Amino acid sequence: PYGMTYRIACALLLTFTLAACVPATLESPSMPTLVLLAAPPSSSVPNAGAALTTAVQELDPPFSVATPSLARFLELRRGLVGAQIPAAAARIARALEADLAVIFETVTLERTLLGDGAEDSAYRVEVAFRMQLIDAGSGAVLASRDAARVTREAPLEVAELPDLAADELVLEERDAALDIFVPWLLRTLDELPAFTGSSGE
């Protein structure tokens, strides 16, 4: 029994020794992590953060995405408003151990009833969006892009605005903005020295 125990101990010691000798260059480099956020929390387009996450993941990005449920939780509580957005986004990124933060910001969201309340009522939607890429360590804005302000109108069956979460005009413009922003984001990351360096290229 003693001999068997000795041989097992030697085998384990040899295994650990060989593992320690493997060069670090043979290890698979860890993928950078991004946290995807929507802002401001009180007046952004409904489900903007979730829509951003879905749009990014559909393109099989060369990075990891921080846990979406935690991102949604923190974006409601960390001051993603106005000039504080970059610094707040950086704090969230650090809290989730992410390298960068991506902000999908609703810059303008206005809905106005048109007409005098008669059966031929209509309403107008004005929306504008911005995307920013934030460094987690410094809070610096590494890149930013604005989408053109869009104005659309639609008829109403009754003289009241539709529920925002179900407003087709708003949701269509949200998705149209993401169709512009997400490919731009991937191109920007591909050209970002800090990002490409961290991904092992």
Secondary structure, DSSP 8 states (H G I E B T S, - for coil): -HHHHHHHHHHHHHHHHHHHHS-GGGS-----EEEEEEE-TTTS-TTHHHHHHHHHHTT--SSEE--HHHHHHHHTTS--SGGGHHHHHHHHHHHTT-SEEEEEEEEEEEEEEESSSSTT-EEEEEEEEEEEEEETTT--EEEEEE---EEEEEE-SSSS---GGG-HHHHHHHHHHHHHHHHHHHHHHHT-HHHHHHTT-
